[in-house]
Amino acid sequence: SKPVSSVDASVRHLFDDMLETMYKAPGIGLAAIQVGVERRAIVVDTSKDGEERQPLFMANPEIVWKSEELSDYEEGCLSIPDYYEMVTRPASVKVQFLDRQNEAQELTASGILATVIQHEVDHLNGVLFIDYISKLKRDRVVKKFTKAQRLGKI
């Protein structure tokens, strides 16, 4: 994905569209590339049902630090519906990005937020969560989705 030169009205519109798509899915993170836009932009909201929504908008997110401590989360992906697998990632990360107002920000995240940020930044870099699982499991899921696509089911 290509860098965002600045967060202007068009990028804010992209953020809003992405957020709407993510909430409808439903999901807790979405990268622009998942909606066919090759820009380094992600939206994230890990609030639970019934809680006030707390969306994060990140342009050009760059993970600048990862903890040595690891954590496991069962991950899924809007790009690979109905498939979930345990993935091990750093438990905490520090990310630098431009926010919705084009201001440089730095955020240290842990827990599910750290996992989601890493998952979405991976999308921007052409990596899927299935790239972290065993080759056997990855081959099975790719075969399943290739067949479903061929049959017009996705």
Phi and psi restraints in degrees (value plus and minus 20) as a CYANA .aco file:
   2 LYS   PHI    -107.4   -67.4
   2 LYS   PSI     126.1   166.1
   3 PRO   PHI     -81.8   -41.8
   3 PRO   PSI     132.4   172.4
   4 VAL   PHI    -107.1   -67.1
   4 VAL   PSI     105.7   145.7
   5 SER   PHI     -90.7   -50.7
   5 SER   PSI     -60.2   -20.2
   6 SER   PHI    -181.0  -141.0
   6 SER   PSI     135.0   175.0
   7 VAL   PHI    -106.0   -66.0
   7 VAL   PSI      79.9   119.9
   8 ASP   PHI    -131.8   -91.8
   8 ASP   PSI    -189.1  -149.1
   9 ALA   PHI     -78.7   -38.7
   9 ALA   PSI     -57.3   -17.3
  10 SER   PHI     -88.1   -48.1
  10 SER   PSI     -57.9   -17.9
  11 VAL   PHI     -91.3   -51.3
  11 VAL   PSI     -59.0   -19.0
  12 ARG   PHI     -82.7   -42.7
  12 ARG   PSI     -57.0   -17.0
  13 HIS   PHI     -84.6   -44.6
  13 HIS   PSI     -62.4   -22.4
  14 LEU   PHI     -79.7   -39.7
  14 LEU   PSI     -67.4   -27.4
  15 PHE   PHI     -74.2   -34.2
  15 PHE   PSI     -67.5   -27.5
  16 ASP   PHI     -82.9   -42.9
  16 ASP   PSI     -63.6   -23.6
  17 ASP   PHI     -82.7   -42.7
  17 ASP   PSI     -63.2   -23.2
  18 MET   PHI     -82.9   -42.9
  18 MET   PSI     -62.7   -22.7
  19 LEU   PHI     -82.2   -42.2
  19 LEU   PSI     -64.6   -24.6
  20 GLU   PHI     -80.4   -40.4
  20 GLU   PSI     -65.3   -25.3
  21 THR   PHI     -80.9   -40.9
  21 THR   PSI     -64.8   -24.8
  22 MET   PHI     -82.4   -42.4
  22 MET   PSI     -66.1   -26.1
  23 TYR   PHI     -85.1   -45.1
  23 TYR   PSI     -56.7   -16.7
  24 LYS   PHI     -89.8   -49.8
  24 LYS   PSI     -47.7    -7.7
  25 ALA   PHI     -77.2   -37.2
  25 ALA   PSI     -70.4   -30.4
  26 PRO   PHI    -106.0   -66.0
  26 PRO   PSI     133.2   173.2
  27 GLY   PHI    -165.7  -125.7
  27 GLY   PSI     157.3   197.3
  28 ILE   PHI    -141.0  -101.0
  28 ILE   PSI     -17.8    22.2
  29 GLY   PHI    -182.8  -142.8
  29 GLY   PSI     129.7   169.7
  30 LEU   PHI    -174.2  -134.2
  30 LEU   PSI     115.6   155.6
  31 ALA   PHI    -123.6   -83.6
  31 ALA   PSI     127.0   167.0
  32 ALA   PHI     -74.5   -34.5
  32 ALA   PSI     -57.4   -17.4
  33 ILE   PHI     -81.6   -41.6
  33 ILE   PSI     -45.9    -5.9
  34 GLN   PHI     -90.6   -50.6
  34 GLN   PSI     -38.5     1.5
  35 VAL   PHI    -130.4   -90.4
  35 VAL   PSI       0.3    40.3
  36 GLY   PHI      61.8   101.8
  36 GLY   PSI      -4.4    35.6
  37 VAL   PHI    -131.5   -91.5
  37 VAL   PSI      95.7   135.7
  38 GLU   PHI    -103.9   -63.9
  38 GLU   PSI      39.6    79.6
  39 ARG   PHI    -143.3  -103.3
  39 ARG   PSI     131.3   171.3
  40 ARG   PHI    -103.6   -63.6
  40 ARG   PSI      59.6    99.6
  41 ALA   PHI    -161.3  -121.3
  41 ALA   PSI     116.6   156.6
  42 ILE   PHI    -156.3  -116.3
  42 ILE   PSI     135.0   175.0
  43 VAL   PHI    -145.3  -105.3
  43 VAL   PSI     125.9   165.9
  44 VAL   PHI    -163.1  -123.1
  44 VAL   PSI     119.7   159.7
  45 ASP   PHI    -172.4  -132.4
  45 ASP   PSI      87.7   127.7
  46 THR   PHI    -118.6   -78.6
  46 THR   PSI      -8.1    31.9
  47 SER   PHI     -84.5   -44.5
  47 SER   PSI     129.1   169.1
  48 LYS   PHI    -109.4   -69.4
  48 LYS   PSI     142.5   182.5
  49 ASP   PHI     -74.3   -34.3
  49 ASP   PSI     115.8   155.8
  50 GLY   PHI      69.5   109.5
  50 GLY   PSI     -36.1     3.9
  51 GLU   PHI    -109.6   -69.6
  51 GLU   PSI     138.8   178.8
  52 GLU   PHI     -85.2   -45.2
  52 GLU   PSI     115.1   155.1
  53 ARG   PHI     -87.2   -47.2
  53 ARG   PSI     121.4   161.4
  54 GLN   PHI    -154.6  -114.6
  54 GLN   PSI      48.8    88.8
  55 PRO   PHI     -88.7   -48.7
  55 PRO   PSI     122.9   162.9
  56 LEU   PHI    -132.0   -92.0
  56 LEU   PSI     116.1   156.1
  57 PHE   PHI    -137.1   -97.1
  57 PHE   PSI     103.2   143.2
  58 MET   PHI    -151.0  -111.0
  58 MET   PSI     100.3   140.3
  59 ALA   PHI    -124.5   -84.5
  59 ALA   PSI     119.3   159.3
  60 ASN   PHI      33.3    73.3
  60 ASN   PSI      24.6    64.6
  61 PRO   PHI     -84.8   -44.8
  61 PRO   PSI     113.8   153.8
  62 GLU   PHI    -153.2  -113.2
  62 GLU   PSI     101.2   141.2
  63 ILE   PHI     -99.6   -59.6
  63 ILE   PSI      97.5   137.5
  64 VAL   PHI    -125.3   -85.3
  64 VAL   PSI     -28.4    11.6
  65 TRP   PHI    -176.5  -136.5
  65 TRP   PSI     120.4   160.4
  66 LYS   PHI    -150.8  -110.8
  66 LYS   PSI     118.0   158.0
  67 SER   PHI     -90.8   -50.8
  67 SER   PSI     135.6   175.6
  68 GLU   PHI     -95.2   -55.2
  68 GLU   PSI     -49.1    -9.1
  69 GLU   PHI     -86.4   -46.4
  69 GLU   PSI     117.5   157.5
  70 LEU   PHI    -131.6   -91.6
  70 LEU   PSI     139.2   179.2
  71 SER   PHI    -162.6  -122.6
  71 SER   PSI     134.8   174.8
  72 ASP   PHI    -130.1   -90.1
  72 ASP   PSI     112.8   152.8
  73 TYR   PHI    -156.0  -116.0
  73 TYR   PSI     125.7   165.7
  74 GLU   PHI     -99.5   -59.5
  74 GLU   PSI      96.4   136.4
  75 GLU   PHI    -126.0   -86.0
  75 GLU   PSI     129.0   169.0
  76 GLY   PHI    -152.8  -112.8
  76 GLY   PSI     158.9   198.9
  77 CYS   PHI    -174.3  -134.3
  77 CYS   PSI     116.8   156.8
  78 LEU   PHI     -82.9   -42.9
  78 LEU   PSI     -42.7    -2.7
  79 SER   PHI     -99.5   -59.5
  79 SER   PSI     -37.9     2.1
  80 ILE   PHI    -151.4  -111.4
  80 ILE   PSI      56.5    96.5
  81 PRO   PHI     -79.7   -39.7
  81 PRO   PSI     125.1   165.1
  82 ASP   PHI      41.1    81.1
  82 ASP   PSI       7.3    47.3
  83 TYR   PHI    -149.5  -109.5
  83 TYR   PSI     108.0   148.0
  84 TYR   PHI    -153.1  -113.1
  84 TYR   PSI     124.9   164.9
  85 GLU   PHI    -174.5  -134.5
  85 GLU   PSI     128.4   168.4
  86 MET   PHI     -90.7   -50.7
  86 MET   PSI     111.7   151.7
  87 VAL   PHI    -149.5  -109.5
  87 VAL   PSI     116.4   156.4
  88 THR   PHI    -120.5   -80.5
  88 THR   PSI     107.3   147.3
  89 ARG   PHI    -160.5  -120.5
  89 ARG   PSI     147.2   187.2
  90 PRO   PHI     -76.0   -36.0
  90 PRO   PSI     119.8   159.8
  91 ALA   PHI     -91.1   -51.1
  91 ALA   PSI     -47.4    -7.4
  92 SER   PHI    -157.9  -117.9
  92 SER   PSI     129.2   169.2
  93 VAL   PHI    -162.3  -122.3
  93 VAL   PSI     138.5   178.5
  94 LYS   PHI    -136.9   -96.9
  94 LYS   PSI     108.9   148.9
  95 VAL   PHI    -144.8  -104.8
  95 VAL   PSI     117.8   157.8
  96 GLN   PHI    -129.3   -89.3
  96 GLN   PSI     122.0   162.0
  97 PHE   PHI    -184.0  -144.0
  97 PHE   PSI     149.6   189.6
  98 LEU   PHI    -118.1   -78.1
  98 LEU   PSI     113.6   153.6
  99 ASP   PHI    -107.8   -67.8
  99 ASP   PSI    -193.0  -153.0
 100 ARG   PHI     -80.5   -40.5
 100 ARG   PSI     -45.1    -5.1
 101 GLN   PHI    -117.5   -77.5
 101 GLN   PSI      -7.3    32.7
 102 ASN   PHI      47.3    87.3
 102 ASN   PSI       4.3    44.3
 103 GLU   PHI    -115.4   -75.4
 103 GLU   PSI     118.1   158.1
 104 ALA   PHI     -89.7   -49.7
 104 ALA   PSI     112.2   152.2
 105 GLN   PHI    -151.8  -111.8
 105 GLN   PSI     138.5   178.5
 106 GLU   PHI    -155.7  -115.7
 106 GLU   PSI     112.9   152.9
 107 LEU   PHI    -153.7  -113.7
 107 LEU   PSI     111.5   151.5
 108 THR   PHI    -121.2   -81.2
 108 THR   PSI     105.5   145.5
 109 ALA   PHI    -145.6  -105.6
 109 ALA   PSI     130.1   170.1
 110 SER   PHI    -158.6  -118.6
 110 SER   PSI     153.6   193.6
 111 GLY   PHI      44.8    84.8
 111 GLY   PSI    -165.6  -125.6
 112 ILE   PHI     -82.2   -42.2
 112 ILE   PSI     -54.2   -14.2
 113 LEU   PHI     -82.1   -42.1
 113 LEU   PSI     -62.7   -22.7
 114 ALA   PHI     -82.3   -42.3
 114 ALA   PSI     -61.4   -21.4
 115 THR   PHI     -83.2   -43.2
 115 THR   PSI     -66.2   -26.2
 116 VAL   PHI     -84.5   -44.5
 116 VAL   PSI     -63.4   -23.4
 117 ILE   PHI     -79.3   -39.3
 117 ILE   PSI     -66.5   -26.5
 118 GLN   PHI     -82.4   -42.4
 118 GLN   PSI     -61.6   -21.6
 119 HIS   PHI     -80.2   -40.2
 119 HIS   PSI     -66.4   -26.4
 120 GLU   PHI     -92.3   -52.3
 120 GLU   PSI     -59.5   -19.5
 121 VAL   PHI     -83.1   -43.1
 121 VAL   PSI     -57.5   -17.5
 122 ASP   PHI     -75.5   -35.5
 122 ASP   PSI     -63.7   -23.7
 123 HIS   PHI     -74.9   -34.9
 123 HIS   PSI     -63.7   -23.7
 124 LEU   PHI     -82.8   -42.8
 124 LEU   PSI     -44.8    -4.8
 125 ASN   PHI    -120.0   -80.0
 125 ASN   PSI      -9.6    30.4
 126 GLY   PHI      58.1    98.1
 126 GLY   PSI       3.2    43.2
 127 VAL   PHI    -134.8   -94.8
 127 VAL   PSI     116.8   156.8
 128 LEU   PHI    -129.2   -89.2
 128 LEU   PSI     138.1   178.1
 129 PHE   PHI     -81.7   -41.7
 129 PHE   PSI     -45.7    -5.7
 130 ILE   PHI     -89.6   -49.6
 130 ILE   PSI     -33.6     6.4
 131 ASP   PHI     -90.3   -50.3
 131 ASP   PSI     -32.8     7.2
 132 TYR   PHI    -116.4   -76.4
 132 TYR   PSI     -24.5    15.5
 133 ILE   PHI    -119.8   -79.8
 133 ILE   PSI     153.2   193.2
 134 SER   PHI     -81.5   -41.5
 134 SER   PSI     134.5   174.5
 135 LYS   PHI     -79.8   -39.8
 135 LYS   PSI     -59.2   -19.2
 136 LEU   PHI     -81.4   -41.4
 136 LEU   PSI     -69.6   -29.6
 137 LYS   PHI     -84.1   -44.1
 137 LYS   PSI     -61.7   -21.7
 138 ARG   PHI     -82.8   -42.8
 138 ARG   PSI     -65.0   -25.0
 139 ASP   PHI     -80.8   -40.8
 139 ASP   PSI     -59.3   -19.3
 140 ARG   PHI     -82.7   -42.7
 140 ARG   PSI     -66.8   -26.8
 141 VAL   PHI     -89.6   -49.6
 141 VAL   PSI     -57.9   -17.9
 142 VAL   PHI     -83.5   -43.5
 142 VAL   PSI     -62.9   -22.9
 143 LYS   PHI     -81.5   -41.5
 143 LYS   PSI     -64.3   -24.3
 144 LYS   PHI     -80.1   -40.1
 144 LYS   PSI     -65.9   -25.9
 145 PHE   PHI     -95.3   -55.3
 145 PHE   PSI     -50.5   -10.5
 146 THR   PHI     -84.6   -44.6
 146 THR   PSI     -63.4   -23.4
 147 LYS   PHI     -85.0   -45.0
 147 LYS   PSI     -65.2   -25.2
 148 ALA   PHI     -80.5   -40.5
 148 ALA   PSI     -60.0   -20.0
 149 GLN   PHI     -86.2   -46.2
 149 GLN   PSI     -63.2   -23.2
 150 ARG   PHI     -80.4   -40.4
 150 ARG   PSI     -56.4   -16.4
 151 LEU   PHI    -104.9   -64.9
 151 LEU   PSI     -18.9    21.1
 152 GLY   PHI      54.1    94.1
 152 GLY   PSI       2.7    42.7
 153 LYS   PHI    -107.8   -67.8
 153 LYS   PSI     -33.2     6.8
